């Protein structure tokens, strides 16, 4: 029986992927009385939000890059607090452009500093409005959206070079939706996110995901790649890996960007904040992260502080996929893979990789909970769970 009161005969479920999506689905199905086996090819749980102590310094490091939890969803907020002590954390980002340091996202201080003014909010709105492009049609690309939102000077200073480095293509080839996620503020609020709940788990994300998976109805198999289709010892497969990889990429790969990390150390406080973006195109890395700042409750670091330069590049077949490109060819290929996935029996695709979507952590948890409910409801009605609960 799940939380809705549905009585469902127990099933044997195989979940591929022990990241957030896989762990949340597994826990919900185990709570409903099903026997769940979770497998992952990596030697750890938590996927790309894996955290671990840096061997040389003892600092808690976000191994695959920083992950800040933020949400406005009360159910999701209550969920993560079941499995971790969530410590309030306000993420603030600085940006280096043209030899100057600015605050991101774009706020009133950024605007006044860039243009050498001391404008009020109303004056800054009018100032930018006069410099922004206009048009009756909705912006189609990242560049269109930027020129409508902030104008040429801010776009060129902060976004054009950084975007080319991050995505490997010109901004006029990227969808406008990418820039819509970044707020524009006409006050001095420099917090990166607007959500009411912003926090980090005191013991790290890996400990949180391990607690989610700590259930007598869940078996965990790490270091075990997934090959083939539904295992013989399972009634249903929940697949959170890359959608194209499920089909051996036989229609061609879906485009992703991956990241390389260059570690270095410095004494004490190296850069004074957790994240500094480097917007100039002639600087090869996109940002530097200093991980001591992601756990300020642990006090001052004695000795060296670990930092990482991030470099973005095209994702190869053996690389870890981070950001879906979703260019024209990708969207066409996604449609073809989605049609084939919909025809699969006893398989449900979920998560950022399984649906080829950019998902923040709270959205990944929300969708995973939705998916588990939909699977259980289908069984309660003696039906078959859908391949996609959320369309790619």
C-alpha positions in Angstrom: 0.0 0.0 0.0 1.3 3.5 -0.9 0.6 6.8 0.7 -2.7 7.1 -1.3 -4.2 4.0 0.3 -4.0 2.0 -2.9 -3.6 -1.8 -2.4 -1.3 -3.2 -5.0 0.2 -6.7 -5.3 3.9 -6.5 -4.8 6.1 -6.2 -7.9 9.8 -6.8 -8.5 11.2 -3.5 -9.8 14.7 -2.8 -11.2 15.8 0.8 -11.0 18.8 1.8 -13.2 20.6 4.7 -11.6 21.2 5.6 -8.0 21.0 9.4 -8.4 18.2 11.5 -7.0 15.6 10.4 -9.5 16.3 6.7 -9.2 16.6 6.8 -5.4 13.3 8.7 -4.9 11.4 6.4 -7.2 12.9 3.4 -5.5 12.1 4.6 -2.0 8.5 5.4 -3.0 7.9 2.0 -4.6 9.6 0.2 -1.6 7.3 2.2 0.8 4.4 0.9 -1.3 5.5 -2.7 -0.6 7.4 -3.5 -3.8 10.8 -5.2 -3.9 13.2 -2.9 -5.5 16.8 -3.5 -6.8 18.8 -0.3 -7.6 21.9 -0.6 -9.8 24.4 2.0 -10.8 27.6 1.7 -12.8 29.4 4.1 -10.5 30.9 3.1 -7.2 28.7 5.6 -5.3 25.1 6.8 -5.0 23.8 10.3 -5.6 24.8 10.6 -9.3 26.2 14.0 -10.3 25.3 15.5 -6.9 27.8 13.1 -5.2 29.8 14.7 -2.3 32.9 13.5 -0.6 35.7 14.7 1.7 38.7 15.9 -0.2 41.5 13.5 0.8 44.1 16.2 1.1 42.2 18.8 3.0 39.1 17.2 4.5 36.9 19.8 2.9 33.5 18.5 1.7 33.6 18.7 -2.1 30.8 18.5 -4.7 32.7 16.1 -6.9 30.8 16.8 -10.1 30.4 20.5 -9.6 28.3 22.6 -7.1 24.7 21.7 -6.4 22.6 24.1 -4.4 19.2 22.9 -3.3 16.4 25.4 -3.8 12.6 25.0 -4.1 9.2 26.6 -3.7 7.5 23.2 -3.5 6.5 22.4 0.1 6.2 18.6 -0.6 9.7 18.4 -2.0 11.1 20.6 0.9 9.4 18.3 3.4 10.8 15.3 1.6 14.5 16.3 1.7 14.1 17.2 5.3 13.1 13.6 6.1 16.5 12.4 5.0 18.9 15.2 5.8 19.5 18.2 8.0 19.1 21.0 5.6 21.2 24.0 6.6 20.1 27.4 5.1 22.4 28.7 2.4 22.2 31.7 0.2 24.2 31.2 -3.0 26.0 34.3 -4.3 28.0 34.3 -7.5 30.6 36.8 -8.7 31.7 37.4 -12.3 34.9 38.6 -13.7 34.6 40.5 -17.0 37.0 42.9 -18.6 39.2 42.9 -15.5 36.4 43.9 -13.1 34.4 41.9 -10.5 30.6 42.1 -10.7 27.7 40.4 -8.9 25.4 38.0 -10.6 22.6 37.7 -11.4 22.3 41.1 -13.0 21.0 43.5 -10.3 21.0 47.2 -9.6 24.6 47.2 -8.3 25.8 45.3 -11.5 24.0 47.8 -13.8 25.3 50.9 -11.9 28.9 49.5 -11.8 29.0 48.6 -15.4 27.7 51.9 -16.7 29.3 54.1 -14.1 26.0 55.4 -12.8 24.1 55.8 -9.5 20.6 55.1 -10.8 17.5 54.4 -8.8 15.4 51.3 -9.7 13.1 53.3 -11.8 15.9 55.1 -13.6 17.7 51.8 -14.3 14.5 50.3 -15.7 14.1 53.2 -18.1 17.8 53.2 -18.9 17.8 49.5 -19.9 14.5 49.7 -21.7 15.9 52.4 -24.0 18.8 50.0 -24.9 16.9 46.8 -25.3 15.7 45.5 -28.7 12.0 45.1 -29.3 9.8 43.0 -31.4 6.3 41.5 -31.7 7.4 37.9 -32.1 8.6 35.9 -29.1 12.4 35.6 -28.8 13.5 32.4 -30.5 17.1 32.2 -29.3 19.3 32.9 -26.3 20.7 35.9 -28.1 17.2 37.3 -29.0 16.1 36.9 -25.4 19.3 38.6 -24.0 19.0 41.6 -26.4 15.3 42.0 -25.4 16.0 41.6 -21.7 19.2 43.4 -21.0 20.5 45.0 -24.2 23.7 44.8 -26.2 26.2 46.0 -23.6 25.2 43.7 -20.7 24.8 40.8 -23.2 28.3 41.3 -24.6 29.9 41.8 -21.2 28.4 38.9 -19.3 26.7 36.4 -21.6 28.1 36.1 -25.1 31.6 34.8 -24.3 30.5 32.8 -21.3 27.7 31.1 -23.3 30.0 30.2 -26.2 32.4 28.5 -23.7 29.7 26.8 -21.8 27.6 25.5 -24.7 30.1 25.3 -27.5 27.8 27.1 -30.0 26.8 30.6 -30.8 24.0 32.0 -28.6 21.8 32.5 -31.6 21.6 28.7 -31.9 20.4 28.1 -28.3 16.8 28.2 -27.1 15.6 31.4 -25.3 14.5 29.3 -22.4 18.1 28.9 -21.1 18.3 32.6 -20.3 14.8 32.8 -18.9 16.1 30.9 -15.8 18.4 33.8 -14.9 16.6 36.7 -13.0 17.1 40.4 -13.7 16.7 42.6 -10.6 16.3 46.3 -10.1 17.3 46.2 -6.5 20.5 45.3 -4.7 19.6 41.7 -4.0 22.5 39.6 -5.2 21.2 36.1 -4.1 21.3 33.8 -7.0 17.9 32.1 -6.4 14.5 33.4 -5.5 13.0 30.3 -3.9 11.9 30.5 -0.3 13.7 27.3 0.6 17.5 27.3 -0.1 19.8 25.0 1.7 22.6 22.4 1.7 22.5 19.0 3.5 24.9 19.2 6.5 26.4 15.8 5.8 26.4 16.2 2.0 24.1 14.9 -0.8 25.6 11.4 -0.8 24.6 10.8 2.8 21.1 12.1 2.0 20.7 9.8 -0.9 22.1 6.8 1.0 19.4 7.5 3.7 16.7 7.6 1.0 17.9 4.1 -0.2 18.1 2.7 3.3 15.0 0.5 3.3 14.5 -3.2 3.8 12.7 -3.4 0.5 15.7 -2.0 -1.5 18.8 -3.8 -2.6 21.7 -1.7 -3.9 24.2 -2.9 -6.5 27.0 -0.4 -7.2 29.6 -0.7 -9.9 27.2 -2.6 -12.1 26.6 -1.2 -15.6 23.2 -1.8 -17.2 23.2 -3.9 -20.4 20.2 -4.9 -22.3 16.6 -4.6 -21.4 14.2 -5.8 -18.6 16.1 -8.3 -16.4 14.4 -11.7 -16.0 14.2 -11.2 -12.2 12.1 -8.0 -12.6 8.5 -7.2 -13.5 9.2 -3.6 -14.3 12.2 -1.4 -15.2 12.6 2.2 -14.2 15.4 3.7 -16.3 17.1 6.9 -15.3 20.1 6.7 -17.6 20.6 8.5 -21.0 17.6 7.8 -23.3 19.8 7.4 -26.4 22.1 5.0 -24.5 19.1 2.7 -23.8 18.9 2.1 -27.5 22.7 1.9 -28.0 22.6 5.3 -29.7 21.7 3.5 -32.9 20.0 6.7 -34.3 22.9 8.8 -33.3 23.8 10.5 -29.9 21.7 13.2 -28.2 24.0 16.2 -27.7 25.3 17.0 -24.2 28.0 19.1 -22.7 30.4 17.6 -20.2 32.8 19.2 -17.7 36.5 18.8 -16.9 37.8 19.9 -13.5 41.3 21.2 -12.8 42.0 21.0 -9.1 44.4 23.4 -7.4 44.9 24.5 -3.8 45.7 27.8 -2.1 46.2 28.8 1.5 43.2 30.0 3.5 40.5 31.7 1.6 41.5 31.7 -2.1 38.8 33.7 -3.8 36.5 34.9 -1.0 33.3 33.2 -2.3 32.1 29.8 -3.6 31.7 30.6 -7.3 33.4 33.1 -9.6 32.3 33.0 -13.3 34.8 34.1 -16.0 32.8 35.8 -18.7 35.6 36.7 -21.2 35.9 34.3 -24.1 39.7 34.4 -24.0 39.7 32.8 -20.6 39.3 29.1 -21.2 37.6 28.1 -18.0 34.0 29.0 -17.3 34.3 29.4 -13.5 36.3 28.6 -10.4 34.6 27.0 -7.4 36.0 27.0 -3.9 34.2 24.3 -1.9 35.0 25.4 1.7 32.4 28.1 1.1 29.6 25.4 0.6 29.9 24.3 4.2 30.5 27.5 6.2 29.1 25.8 9.4 32.4 23.8 9.5 34.4 26.9 10.4 37.6 28.3 8.9 39.7 25.9 6.9 43.1 25.3 8.4 45.8 24.9 5.7 45.0 24.6 2.0 41.6 25.2 0.4 40.7 23.1 -2.6 39.5 24.9 -5.7 38.4 23.7 -9.2 38.6 25.3 -12.6 35.7 24.1 -14.8 36.0 23.6 -18.5 33.0 22.8 -20.7 33.3 20.7 -23.9 31.3 18.4 -26.1 30.3 15.1 -24.4 31.8 12.0 -25.9 30.4 8.4 -25.7 32.5 7.7 -22.5 32.0 11.0 -20.8 29.6 12.0 -18.1 26.7 13.9 -19.6 25.8 17.2 -17.8 23.8 19.7 -19.9 21.4 18.7 -22.7 22.0 20.8 -25.8 18.5 20.3 -27.4 19.6 21.8 -30.7 17.5 21.2 -33.8 19.0 17.8 -34.7 18.8 16.8 -31.0 15.1 17.6 -30.9 14.4 15.6 -34.1 16.4 12.7 -32.8 14.7 13.0 -29.4 11.3 12.6 -31.1 12.5 9.4 -32.7 13.9 7.9 -29.5 10.7 8.9 -27.6 8.5 7.1 -30.1 10.6 3.9 -29.7 10.6 4.3 -25.9 6.8 4.6 -25.8 6.5 1.3 -27.6 8.6 -0.5 -24.9 6.8 -2.8 -22.5 7.3 -2.7 -18.8 9.8 0.2 -18.9 9.4 3.7 -17.5 11.9 6.5 -18.3 12.4 9.2 -15.7 15.0 11.9 -14.7 17.1 14.4 -16.5 18.9 11.8 -18.6 15.9 9.5 -19.1 13.8 12.4 -20.5 16.7 14.5 -21.9 15.7 17.5 -19.9 17.5 20.2 -17.8 16.1 19.6 -14.2 17.0 21.3 -11.0 17.1 18.9 -8.0 13.7 19.9 -6.7 12.1 19.3 -10.1 13.9 15.9 -10.3 12.5 14.9 -6.9 9.0 16.2 -7.8 8.9 14.3 -11.1 10.3 11.1 -9.4 7.5 11.2 -6.8 4.9 11.8 -9.6 6.4 8.8 -11.5 6.2 6.4 -8.6 2.6 7.4 -7.9 1.7 6.9 -11.6 3.4 3.5 -11.7 1.6 2.3 -8.5 -1.8 3.7 -9.8 -1.4 1.8 -13.1 -0.8 -1.4 -11.2 -3.7 -0.8 -8.8 -6.0 -0.4 -11.9 -4.4 -3.6 -13.4 -2.9 -1.6 -16.2 0.6 -1.0 -17.5 2.7 2.0 -16.4 3.4 4.5 -19.2 6.9 4.8 -20.6 6.9 8.6 -19.8 5.0 10.2 -17.0 6.5 13.5 -18.1 7.0 13.9 -21.8 10.6 14.6 -22.9 
